[in-house]
Amino acid sequence: MRQVRDVLRLNAAGVSGNEIARRVGVASSTVRLTLKRLAAAGLSWPLPADMTDPVLEGQLFTLPPPVRSRGTVAAPSLIGQRFTAS
């Protein structure tokens, strides 16, 4: 979580994404993804003093509820029938 805090702090200081990646030692795509996760969680620098690493991790990496797909369902009267191309 130290790197997440560093990414957030450096971004708030106006450091570019590529420079943040260089300083923290991660890929620039990791910086972009981390900043997206922070924005989605509504987090900004400075983090609250009581924001522990487990709480921060929970806010950034908790999976959203799965999207339920209705899908396409065949009409009961068509089940078992064979379709041919016209």
C-alpha positions in Angstrom: 0.0 0.0 0.0 3.0 2.3 0.3 3.2 2.5 -3.4 -0.5 3.4 -3.7 0.0 6.2 -1.2 3.1 7.4 -3.1 1.2 7.4 -6.4 -1.6 9.5 -4.9 0.8 11.9 -3.1 2.9 12.5 -6.2 -0.1 12.9 -8.5 -1.5 15.5 -6.1 1.9 17.3 -6.3 1.5 17.5 -10.1 4.1 14.9 -11.0 3.4 13.3 -14.4 2.3 9.7 -14.6 5.5 8.6 -16.3 7.6 10.3 -13.6 5.5 8.7 -10.9 6.1 5.3 -12.5 9.8 5.9 -12.6 10.0 7.1 -9.0 7.8 4.4 -7.5 9.3 1.6 -9.7 6.2 0.4 -11.5 4.9 0.5 -15.0 3.1 3.7 -16.1 0.0 1.5 -16.8 0.0 0.6 -13.2 0.0 4.2 -12.2 -2.9 4.9 -14.5 -4.9 2.0 -13.2 -4.1 3.0 -9.6 -5.3 6.5 -10.2 -8.5 5.2 -11.8 -9.2 3.0 -8.8 -8.5 5.9 -6.4 -10.8 8.2 -8.4 -13.5 5.6 -8.4 -13.2 5.2 -4.7 -13.4 8.9 -4.2 -10.0 9.1 -2.5 -7.7 12.1 -2.7 -4.5 13.3 -1.0 -4.1 13.7 1.9 -5.8 10.4 2.9 -7.6 10.5 6.2 -5.3 9.8 9.1 -7.3 6.8 10.2 -7.1 5.2 6.7 -5.2 2.0 7.4 -3.7 -0.2 4.7 -6.5 -2.9 5.0 -9.2 -0.2 4.7 -7.4 1.4 1.7 -7.0 -2.0 0.1 -10.6 -2.9 0.6 -11.8 0.4 -1.0 -9.5 -0.1 -4.1 -9.6 -3.8 -4.7 -13.0 -5.0 -3.6 -14.8 -6.5 -6.6 -18.1 -4.9 -7.7 -21.1 -7.1 -7.5 -21.4 -9.2 -10.7 -23.6 -7.9 -13.4 -26.5 -10.3 -14.1 -27.1 -11.0 -17.7 -30.6 -12.0 -18.8 -29.3 -13.6 -21.9 -31.5 -14.9 -24.7 -33.9 -17.7 -23.8 -35.6 -19.8 -26.5 -39.4 -20.0 -26.4 -40.5 -23.3 -24.9 -42.4 -24.1 -28.1 -39.1 -23.9 -30.1 -37.0 -26.1 -27.8 -36.0 -29.3 -29.6 -36.9 -28.0 -33.0 -34.3 -28.0 -35.7 -33.5 -24.7 -37.5 -32.3 -24.6 -41.1 -30.8 -21.7 -43.0 -33.1 -20.3 -45.6 
